[in-house]
Amino acid sequence: MTKANIYTSLAPLYDRLMIDVDYESWADYIDEIFQLHHPYPEKLLELACGTGSLAISLDGFGYYQITATDLSPEMVEIAQLKAAEAEVDVQFRPMNFLNIDIDETFDGIYSVFDSINYLHDASQILEMLKQCEKVLKPEGLLVFDFSTPKNSMEAVDYLNNEEATSGRFRFYRKSRYDHKNRMHYNEFDIEELAADGKSVISELKEVHEQRIYSLQEILEIVDQTSYHLVAKYGDFDLLDANEESARVTIVLRCQKTQ
C-alpha cells in the first residue's frame, strides 16, 4: 500500500468524511464573529479551506470578497468545481499558510476545523501568525480554532473504525489519541474501485498527525506576538472558553499601523 501526502488521496472522499458538519451554521458563527468585532469587513482570506464548503456558505451573505486557500491542490480543484456549480465568486488557490504568498491585504483571515493542530510546535504556530500579519490590514482580525484534549478524548471512540464509500472511493479510518504526548493520529486506508464498484484498482494510505493543544498553551504562544487577544470562544458560542472547552476559537486583532 502506497503512503500519500495528506488530503491528496483523501480529497475525493473529503465531503463524505465531513457529511455531518453543518457548514451553514459554522458560516453563521464566523460571520457573527467578524460582524461583532470588525466594523465593515469585506475582504476575507481562508486558510486550509478544504473543498471550499465554508467559503461557499460565507459567500452567500453577499458582502464578502473571499479568497480561499489550501495546501492540497487536489482539494482546491474540487473546491473550484463546487464553486462553479454553485455560481459563487470565491477565488480558490493552492497555498501553504506557513508561506503566504499573495499580493493583497485583507480585513480578516480565518482558519477552522483544527487546521492549526497540524502544526506540531509553537515555532510553527508563531510562523503562521507572522505570515498572517503580513497580509492583514491594520486592525484586521485573525480567527482560528483548535481542538483540545477534551475533544480528542470524546471523539476518538466514534472516529475509530469509521468506514464509508463515495463514488469510486472508499476509506477505513483508525483513530487513536496519545494522551501523554498530546498527539491524535488518524490513519486512512483508501481504495479506488473499478467501474463495477467491487474490484480494487489501487490502495493508498494517509496518516494524519495532529498536535492537541490546551487553551493555556495557545494563549502563551499568542502572548509572544504583537496581536491583541480580542476573544477566546468555546464550542461554537460567544461565551468565554476555558480548559473544559472541546473546541476553542481565538480572535486576534492585528496591531500594525501600516
C-alpha distance (Angstrom), angle and dihedral (degrees) to the residues before:
residue distance angle dihedral
M1 . . .
T2 3.82 . .
K3 3.81 119.6 .
A4 3.82 112.5 -134.2
N5 3.79 134.5 -165.3
I6 3.79 112.3 -93.5
Y7 3.81 116.8 -83.8
T8 3.78 94.5 13.0
S9 3.79 104.6 94.6
L10 3.80 89.5 21.2
A11 3.82 93.4 56.0
P12 3.85 96.0 90.6
L13 3.82 88.6 50.6
Y14 3.78 98.2 42.7
D15 3.80 97.5 96.1
R16 3.81 89.8 48.9
L17 3.80 89.0 48.9
M18 3.82 90.1 52.5
I19 3.80 96.3 41.3
D20 3.81 93.3 123.1
V21 3.81 94.6 51.7
D22 3.82 112.9 108.3
Y23 3.80 100.1 -143.1
E24 3.81 93.4 175.5
S25 3.81 91.3 59.1
W26 3.80 90.9 43.4
A27 3.81 89.6 52.0
D28 3.82 89.0 50.7
Y29 3.81 88.9 52.9
I30 3.81 95.0 49.2
D31 3.81 90.9 45.1
E32 3.81 90.7 50.6
I33 3.81 90.8 52.5
F34 3.80 93.5 50.3
Q35 3.79 94.0 44.7
L36 3.81 91.2 48.3
H37 3.79 97.8 48.9
H38 3.82 105.2 28.5
P39 3.83 123.4 53.2
Y40 3.81 100.1 -142.3
P41 3.82 113.8 -1.1
E42 3.79 112.8 -176.2
K43 3.80 112.4 150.2
L44 3.80 114.5 56.2
L45 3.78 131.7 -179.8
E46 3.80 120.7 -156.7
L47 3.79 120.4 -156.2
A48 3.82 120.6 -156.2
C49 3.80 92.7 8.4
G50 3.80 96.8 172.4
T51 3.78 110.8 -161.1
G52 3.80 92.1 -15.5
S53 3.80 102.6 -105.2
L54 3.81 95.7 134.1
A55 3.82 94.5 45.2
I56 3.80 90.6 49.3
S57 3.81 90.3 50.3
L58 3.82 92.2 48.3
D59 3.79 90.4 49.5
G60 3.80 87.0 62.8
F61 3.81 90.5 73.4
G62 3.79 87.4 71.8
Y63 3.80 99.6 -140.4
Y64 3.81 103.7 78.5
Q65 3.81 129.6 88.0
I66 3.79 102.5 -153.5
T67 3.78 131.4 -164.1
A68 3.80 109.9 -173.9
T69 3.79 123.5 -166.4
D70 3.79 139.0 -175.5
L71 3.78 135.9 178.9
S72 3.82 91.2 -128.3
P73 3.84 115.5 77.2
E74 3.81 87.7 -163.2
M75 3.81 91.3 59.4
V76 3.81 91.9 45.6
E77 3.80 91.5 51.7
I78 3.80 90.8 55.4
A79 3.82 90.3 46.2
Q80 3.80 91.0 53.4
L81 3.80 91.2 51.8
K82 3.81 91.3 49.2
A83 3.82 91.6 48.6
A84 3.80 91.6 50.7
E85 3.79 90.8 49.7
A86 3.80 91.4 48.4
E87 3.82 90.8 45.0
V88 3.80 94.0 -129.5
D89 3.79 127.1 147.4
V90 3.81 100.1 -131.2
Q91 3.80 113.0 139.1
F92 3.82 111.7 -136.3
R93 3.79 124.8 -166.5
P94 3.83 138.7 158.4
M95 3.80 113.3 -104.3
N96 3.79 140.2 152.2
F97 3.80 110.4 -128.6
L98 3.80 89.0 -146.0
N99 3.80 86.5 64.4
I100 3.80 109.0 33.4
D101 3.78 103.4 -169.2
I102 3.78 106.2 179.6
D103 3.80 129.9 123.3
E104 3.81 97.3 -140.0
T105 3.79 139.0 80.5
F106 3.79 126.3 -133.0
D107 3.78 140.1 -151.5
G108 3.78 89.6 -140.3
I109 3.79 143.9 7.6
Y110 3.79 124.7 -159.6
S111 3.79 135.7 -176.8
V112 3.80 122.4 177.7
F113 3.79 146.1 173.7
D114 3.81 93.9 57.4
S115 3.79 97.4 -64.9
I116 3.81 86.4 147.7
N117 3.81 88.3 63.3
Y118 3.81 88.2 70.2
L119 3.82 86.1 69.3
H120 3.78 104.5 85.5
D121 3.79 103.6 -161.4
A122 3.78 143.3 25.9
S123 3.81 94.0 -101.7
Q124 3.81 91.3 61.2
I125 3.80 92.6 48.6
L126 3.80 90.1 48.7
E127 3.80 89.4 52.0
M128 3.80 91.2 50.3
L129 3.81 90.1 50.8
K130 3.81 90.2 48.7
Q131 3.81 91.4 50.2
C132 3.80 91.1 51.0
E133 3.79 91.7 50.2
K134 3.83 89.4 58.8
V135 3.80 92.4 63.5
L136 3.80 101.7 31.9
K137 3.78 118.6 101.1
P138 3.82 116.7 -126.0
E139 3.84 107.5 -75.1
G140 3.80 89.5 13.8
L141 3.81 119.2 148.1
L142 3.78 130.2 -118.9
V143 3.81 113.7 -161.7
F144 3.79 121.5 -175.2
D145 3.77 137.0 153.0
F146 3.78 135.1 -151.0
S147 3.76 138.3 -165.5
T148 3.80 118.5 -114.5
P149 3.81 132.4 -150.7
K150 3.80 89.8 -98.0
N151 3.80 90.7 58.4
S152 3.80 93.0 50.4
M153 3.79 93.0 47.9
E154 3.81 90.7 50.6
A155 3.81 97.1 41.7
V156 3.79 103.9 42.9
D157 3.81 95.5 79.0
Y158 3.79 96.7 55.4
L159 3.81 94.3 37.7
N160 3.80 93.3 52.8
N161 3.83 115.0 91.4
E162 3.82 92.3 10.0
E163 3.80 114.5 156.3
A164 3.79 134.2 176.2
T165 3.80 143.7 157.6
S166 3.79 129.6 -133.9
G167 3.80 120.8 178.6
R168 3.80 108.7 -51.5
F169 3.79 94.6 -12.0
R170 3.77 136.9 75.9
F171 3.79 133.2 178.6
Y172 3.76 141.0 -161.7
R173 3.80 118.8 -156.9
K174 3.78 130.3 -154.4
S175 3.81 113.3 -168.2
R176 3.79 129.6 -173.1
Y177 3.78 136.3 164.0
D178 3.80 121.4 -143.6
H179 3.79 99.4 -153.1
K180 3.81 95.1 -175.1
N181 3.81 94.5 55.7
R182 3.82 95.4 29.4
M183 3.80 93.3 -125.4
H184 3.80 125.4 139.6
Y185 3.81 116.5 -158.4
N186 3.81 125.9 -161.8
E187 3.80 115.7 -177.0
F188 3.80 116.7 -167.8
D189 3.80 122.3 -163.3
I190 3.81 104.4 -161.8
E191 3.79 126.9 -166.7
E192 3.80 127.4 -167.0
L193 3.80 110.6 -149.1
A194 3.78 131.2 -147.9
A195 3.80 122.1 -118.6
D196 3.80 90.6 -86.5
G197 3.81 89.1 63.3
K198 3.80 91.1 -128.3
S199 3.79 111.5 69.5
V200 3.81 115.9 78.8
I201 3.81 115.0 -130.0
S202 3.80 98.1 -178.5
E203 3.78 140.9 -2.7
L204 3.79 124.7 -146.5
K205 3.79 137.0 173.1
E206 3.78 130.2 -148.2
V207 3.80 121.0 -170.1
H208 3.81 115.5 -160.8
E209 3.80 116.8 -163.1
Q210 3.79 119.0 -169.6
R211 3.80 127.5 -176.0
I212 3.79 108.7 -138.9
Y213 3.80 113.3 -142.6
S214 3.77 132.4 -161.9
L215 3.79 119.5 -132.7
Q216 3.81 90.4 -111.1
E217 3.80 92.0 54.3
I218 3.82 92.3 53.6
L219 3.80 92.7 45.5
E220 3.80 90.3 52.2
I221 3.80 89.6 52.8
V222 3.81 92.2 48.9
D223 3.82 89.3 50.2
Q224 3.81 88.2 63.8
T225 3.81 91.3 62.3
S226 3.80 136.0 68.1
Y227 3.81 92.5 -115.3
H228 3.79 119.5 117.3
L229 3.81 113.5 -128.6
V230 3.80 104.8 -127.6
A231 3.80 99.1 174.4
K232 3.78 145.9 -22.1
Y233 3.77 111.3 -148.9
G234 3.77 127.6 -168.4
D235 3.79 130.2 -141.2
F236 3.82 103.0 -15.2
D237 3.78 94.5 -50.2
L238 3.79 134.6 105.4
L239 3.80 91.5 -119.3
D240 3.79 122.5 112.8
A241 3.81 112.8 -87.5
N242 3.79 122.7 -126.8
E243 3.80 137.3 -179.3
E244 3.82 89.4 -79.9
S245 3.81 92.9 60.8
A246 3.81 113.2 111.5
R247 3.80 93.2 -153.9
V248 3.80 125.8 20.4
T249 3.79 126.5 -160.0
I250 3.81 114.8 -156.1
V251 3.80 121.3 -156.5
L252 3.82 116.5 -162.0
R253 3.79 131.0 179.8
C254 3.78 121.0 -143.8
Q255 3.81 109.5 -122.8
K256 3.80 99.4 -166.3
T257 3.79 116.0 122.8
Q258 3.79 100.5 -148.5
